[in-house]
Amino acid sequence: MMKNKNQSQESRFWIIPPEIYKPLDKEFNFDFDPCPYPFKKDGIEIEWGNVNWVNPPFRAKDAINGHGPTAFVRKAIEEQKKGKTSVLILPVLSLLNMLFEAGAEVRSCGRVKWLHAETGEEMKSPSNCALFILRGKNEK
């Protein structure tokens, strides 16, 4: 999708560059896209294919019915339970990409109920956390 000089760079919709999509399509042979542009139906409320390319709205306010990336992750997990494959492209913090590129192992910690340093009281709003393990080059 091209923009002319007078259009804002703050578009709600962006298309994946072919140099990223084409090798993935060659590897996975996608048969369905629940989030095509232009959107015609809510991708959460329809049946997905066997191998799905999922480029969801990164913000709920840009989605049909307000379904942002978390809703599409939940749907992809449901589809996985049915034996279907989904490849999702999602926004992440730059520090995560740095860790992935360094070969970090990732383990989920779930919602951590941090303890107050002085009182030992549990945090009222647990935060989602993960462990990132960078092993030394000589470790076996």
Secondary structure by P-SEA (a helix, b strand, c coil): cccccccccccccccccccccaaaaaacccccccccccccccccccccccccccccccccccccccccaaaaaaaaaaaaaabbbbbbbbbbcaaaaaaaaabbbbbbccccccccccccccccbbbbbbbbbbbccccc
